[in-house]
Amino acid sequence: MRLLLSNDDGYLADGLATLALSLSDLADITVVAPDRNQSGAQTTWVAPSR
């Protein structure tokens, strides 16, 4: 089995490595995470006015 773990809190977020390590005996784990916290980043985009 293969599992993809992802978050928007960054790869250093509490629990992400722990979760990946705890599941590594059950599956091949791939972690995708930004290099820094991106929580709420989608709400900061503002459309350009015309």
Backbone atoms as SQL, in Angstrom:
CREATE TABLE atoms (id INTEGER PRIMARY KEY, chain TEXT, resi INTEGER, resn TEXT, atom TEXT, x REAL, y REAL, z REAL);
INSERT INTO atoms VALUES
  (1, 'A', 1, 'MET', 'N', 0.852, -1.161, 0.000),
  (2, 'A', 1, 'MET', 'CA', 0.000, 0.000, 0.000),
  (3, 'A', 1, 'MET', 'C', 0.905, 1.234, 0.000),
  (4, 'A', 2, 'ARG', 'N', 0.434, 2.278, -0.662),
  (5, 'A', 2, 'ARG', 'CA', 1.144, 3.552, -0.677),
  (6, 'A', 2, 'ARG', 'C', 0.230, 4.618, -0.081),
  (7, 'A', 3, 'LEU', 'N', 0.801, 5.475, 0.751),
  (8, 'A', 3, 'LEU', 'CA', 0.048, 6.561, 1.373),
  (9, 'A', 3, 'LEU', 'C', 0.736, 7.888, 1.090),
  (10, 'A', 4, 'LEU', 'N', -0.079, 8.901, 0.842),
  (11, 'A', 4, 'LEU', 'CA', 0.400, 10.264, 0.664),
  (12, 'A', 4, 'LEU', 'C', -0.072, 11.073, 1.856),
  (13, 'A', 5, 'LEU', 'N', 0.870, 11.645, 2.602),
  (14, 'A', 5, 'LEU', 'CA', 0.534, 12.525, 3.717),
  (15, 'A', 5, 'LEU', 'C', 0.827, 13.954, 3.284),
  (16, 'A', 6, 'SER', 'N', -0.089, 14.845, 3.589),
  (17, 'A', 6, 'SER', 'CA', 0.065, 16.233, 3.195),
  (18, 'A', 6, 'SER', 'C', -0.494, 17.136, 4.283),
  (19, 'A', 7, 'ASN', 'N', 0.023, 18.347, 4.346),
  (20, 'A', 7, 'ASN', 'CA', -0.524, 19.347, 5.256),
  (21, 'A', 7, 'ASN', 'C', -0.205, 20.733, 4.708),
  (22, 'A', 8, 'ASP', 'N', -0.723, 21.747, 5.369),
  (23, 'A', 8, 'ASP', 'CA', -0.397, 23.116, 4.972),
  (24, 'A', 8, 'ASP', 'C', 0.363, 23.838, 6.075),
  (25, 'A', 9, 'ASP', 'N', 0.801, 23.083, 7.081),
  (26, 'A', 9, 'ASP', 'CA', 1.501, 23.663, 8.226),
  (27, 'A', 9, 'ASP', 'C', 3.016, 23.604, 8.096),
  (28, 'A', 10, 'GLY', 'N', 3.522, 23.036, 7.026),
  (29, 'A', 10, 'GLY', 'CA', 4.961, 22.908, 6.844),
  (30, 'A', 10, 'GLY', 'C', 5.463, 21.542, 7.275),
  (31, 'A', 11, 'TYR', 'N', 6.605, 21.163, 6.736),
  (32, 'A', 11, 'TYR', 'CA', 7.119, 19.820, 7.000),
  (33, 'A', 11, 'TYR', 'C', 7.610, 19.646, 8.433),
  (34, 'A', 12, 'LEU', 'N', 7.825, 20.732, 9.161),
  (35, 'A', 12, 'LEU', 'CA', 8.255, 20.642, 10.555),
  (36, 'A', 12, 'LEU', 'C', 7.086, 20.628, 11.538),
  (37, 'A', 13, 'ALA', 'N', 5.871, 20.576, 11.055),
  (38, 'A', 13, 'ALA', 'CA', 4.686, 20.607, 11.916),
  (39, 'A', 13, 'ALA', 'C', 4.673, 19.433, 12.889),
  (40, 'A', 14, 'ASP', 'N', 4.211, 19.719, 14.099),
  (41, 'A', 14, 'ASP', 'CA', 4.087, 18.670, 15.112),
  (42, 'A', 14, 'ASP', 'C', 3.222, 17.539, 14.584),
  (43, 'A', 15, 'GLY', 'N', 3.709, 16.336, 14.732),
  (44, 'A', 15, 'GLY', 'CA', 2.910, 15.171, 14.398),
  (45, 'A', 15, 'GLY', 'C', 3.104, 14.614, 13.006),
  (46, 'A', 16, 'LEU', 'N', 3.561, 15.403, 12.054),
  (47, 'A', 16, 'LEU', 'CA', 3.683, 14.905, 10.685),
  (48, 'A', 16, 'LEU', 'C', 4.731, 13.795, 10.593),
  (49, 'A', 17, 'ALA', 'N', 5.903, 14.027, 11.140),
  (50, 'A', 17, 'ALA', 'CA', 6.948, 12.993, 11.119),
  (51, 'A', 17, 'ALA', 'C', 6.544, 11.795, 11.965),
  (52, 'A', 18, 'THR', 'N', 5.903, 12.056, 13.094),
  (53, 'A', 18, 'THR', 'CA', 5.443, 10.967, 13.958),
  (54, 'A', 18, 'THR', 'C', 4.441, 10.089, 13.229),
  (55, 'A', 19, 'LEU', 'N', 3.507, 10.708, 12.539),
  (56, 'A', 19, 'LEU', 'CA', 2.514, 9.957, 11.775),
  (57, 'A', 19, 'LEU', 'C', 3.185, 9.146, 10.668),
  (58, 'A', 20, 'ALA', 'N', 4.095, 9.777, 9.942),
  (59, 'A', 20, 'ALA', 'CA', 4.785, 9.079, 8.857),
  (60, 'A', 20, 'ALA', 'C', 5.575, 7.886, 9.390),
  (61, 'A', 21, 'LEU', 'N', 6.283, 8.081, 10.488),
  (62, 'A', 21, 'LEU', 'CA', 7.061, 6.979, 11.068),
  (63, 'A', 21, 'LEU', 'C', 6.170, 5.865, 11.590),
  (64, 'A', 22, 'SER', 'N', 5.059, 6.234, 12.200),
  (65, 'A', 22, 'SER', 'CA', 4.178, 5.206, 12.758),
  (66, 'A', 22, 'SER', 'C', 3.491, 4.382, 11.671),
  (67, 'A', 23, 'LEU', 'N', 3.309, 4.955, 10.492),
  (68, 'A', 23, 'LEU', 'CA', 2.671, 4.238, 9.389),
  (69, 'A', 23, 'LEU', 'C', 3.667, 3.546, 8.460),
  (70, 'A', 24, 'SER', 'N', 4.949, 3.813, 8.647),
  (71, 'A', 24, 'SER', 'CA', 5.952, 3.316, 7.703),
  (72, 'A', 24, 'SER', 'C', 6.062, 1.797, 7.673),
  (73, 'A', 25, 'ASP', 'N', 5.673, 1.111, 8.737),
  (74, 'A', 25, 'ASP', 'CA', 5.679, -0.356, 8.721),
  (75, 'A', 25, 'ASP', 'C', 4.489, -0.925, 7.951),
  (76, 'A', 26, 'LEU', 'N', 3.480, -0.107, 7.728),
  (77, 'A', 26, 'LEU', 'CA', 2.260, -0.562, 7.063),
  (78, 'A', 26, 'LEU', 'C', 2.205, -0.215, 5.581),
  (79, 'A', 27, 'ALA', 'N', 2.955, 0.813, 5.180),
  (80, 'A', 27, 'ALA', 'CA', 2.836, 1.300, 3.805),
  (81, 'A', 27, 'ALA', 'C', 4.078, 2.076, 3.405),
  (82, 'A', 28, 'ASP', 'N', 4.205, 2.319, 2.105),
  (83, 'A', 28, 'ASP', 'CA', 5.220, 3.236, 1.591),
  (84, 'A', 28, 'ASP', 'C', 4.653, 4.641, 1.738),
  (85, 'A', 29, 'ILE', 'N', 5.362, 5.491, 2.459),
  (86, 'A', 29, 'ILE', 'CA', 4.859, 6.821, 2.800),
  (87, 'A', 29, 'ILE', 'C', 5.556, 7.880, 1.955),
  (88, 'A', 30, 'THR', 'N', 4.772, 8.785, 1.396),
  (89, 'A', 30, 'THR', 'CA', 5.279, 9.983, 0.741),
  (90, 'A', 30, 'THR', 'C', 4.685, 11.175, 1.469),
  (91, 'A', 31, 'VAL', 'N', 5.539, 12.121, 1.860),
  (92, 'A', 31, 'VAL', 'CA', 5.079, 13.323, 2.555),
  (93, 'A', 31, 'VAL', 'C', 5.254, 14.512, 1.620),
  (94, 'A', 32, 'VAL', 'N', 4.188, 15.299, 1.479),
  (95, 'A', 32, 'VAL', 'CA', 4.220, 16.527, 0.686),
  (96, 'A', 32, 'VAL', 'C', 3.777, 17.658, 1.601),
  (97, 'A', 33, 'ALA', 'N', 4.681, 18.612, 1.817),
  (98, 'A', 33, 'ALA', 'CA', 4.373, 19.725, 2.715),
  (99, 'A', 33, 'ALA', 'C', 5.230, 20.923, 2.305),
  (100, 'A', 34, 'PRO', 'N', 4.734, 22.128, 2.530),
  (101, 'A', 34, 'PRO', 'CA', 5.513, 23.320, 2.192),
  (102, 'A', 34, 'PRO', 'C', 6.699, 23.491, 3.143),
  (103, 'A', 35, 'ASP', 'N', 7.631, 24.343, 2.759),
  (104, 'A', 35, 'ASP', 'CA', 8.812, 24.554, 3.592),
  (105, 'A', 35, 'ASP', 'C', 8.540, 25.456, 4.797),
  (106, 'A', 36, 'ARG', 'N', 7.364, 26.060, 4.847),
  (107, 'A', 36, 'ARG', 'CA', 6.960, 26.873, 6.013),
  (108, 'A', 36, 'ARG', 'C', 5.438, 26.820, 6.120),
  (109, 'A', 37, 'ASN', 'N', 4.918, 27.298, 7.222),
  (110, 'A', 37, 'ASN', 'CA', 3.482, 27.258, 7.474),
  (111, 'A', 37, 'ASN', 'C', 2.732, 28.067, 6.418),
  (112, 'A', 38, 'GLN', 'N', 1.752, 27.443, 5.798),
  (113, 'A', 38, 'GLN', 'CA', 0.922, 28.096, 4.787),
  (114, 'A', 38, 'GLN', 'C', -0.559, 28.099, 5.187),
  (115, 'A', 39, 'SER', 'N', -0.849, 27.835, 6.449),
  (116, 'A', 39, 'SER', 'CA', -2.242, 27.805, 6.902),
  (117, 'A', 39, 'SER', 'C', -2.912, 29.142, 6.621),
  (118, 'A', 40, 'GLY', 'N', -4.053, 29.101, 5.983),
  (119, 'A', 40, 'GLY', 'CA', -4.807, 30.311, 5.680),
  (120, 'A', 40, 'GLY', 'C', -4.268, 31.114, 4.509),
  (121, 'A', 41, 'ALA', 'N', -3.254, 30.621, 3.836),
  (122, 'A', 41, 'ALA', 'CA', -2.655, 31.379, 2.728),
  (123, 'A', 41, 'ALA', 'C', -3.645, 31.623, 1.597),
  (124, 'A', 42, 'GLN', 'N', -4.571, 30.706, 1.386),
  (125, 'A', 42, 'GLN', 'CA', -5.531, 30.871, 0.300),
  (126, 'A', 42, 'GLN', 'C', -6.458, 32.056, 0.542),
  (127, 'A', 43, 'THR', 'N', -6.609, 32.489, 1.769),
  (128, 'A', 43, 'THR', 'CA', -7.504, 33.606, 2.066),
  (129, 'A', 43, 'THR', 'C', -6.811, 34.953, 1.921),
  (130, 'A', 44, 'THR', 'N', -5.493, 34.959, 1.664),
  (131, 'A', 44, 'THR', 'CA', -4.775, 36.219, 1.575),
  (132, 'A', 44, 'THR', 'C', -4.677, 36.754, 0.152),
  (133, 'A', 45, 'TRP', 'N', -5.129, 35.966, -0.825),
  (134, 'A', 45, 'TRP', 'CA', -5.056, 36.403, -2.208),
  (135, 'A', 45, 'TRP', 'C', -6.167, 37.399, -2.493),
  (136, 'A', 46, 'VAL', 'N', -5.831, 38.489, -3.143),
  (137, 'A', 46, 'VAL', 'CA', -6.812, 39.510, -3.516),
  (138, 'A', 46, 'VAL', 'C', -6.778, 39.665, -5.031),
  (139, 'A', 47, 'ALA', 'N', -7.946, 39.594, -5.651),
  (140, 'A', 47, 'ALA', 'CA', -8.034, 39.748, -7.102),
  (141, 'A', 47, 'ALA', 'C', -7.698, 41.182, -7.484),
  (142, 'A', 48, 'PRO', 'N', -6.949, 41.355, -8.561),
  (143, 'A', 48, 'PRO', 'CA', -6.629, 42.714, -9.002),
  (144, 'A', 48, 'PRO', 'C', -7.891, 43.448, -9.448),
  (145, 'A', 49, 'SER', 'N', -7.966, 44.720, -9.120),
  (146, 'A', 49, 'SER', 'CA', -9.124, 45.508, -9.554),
  (147, 'A', 49, 'SER', 'C', -8.869, 46.039, -10.957),
  (148, 'A', 50, 'ARG', 'N', -9.933, 46.252, -11.674),
  (149, 'A', 50, 'ARG', 'CA', -9.803, 46.738, -13.059),
  (150, 'A', 50, 'ARG', 'C', -9.970, 48.211, -13.142);
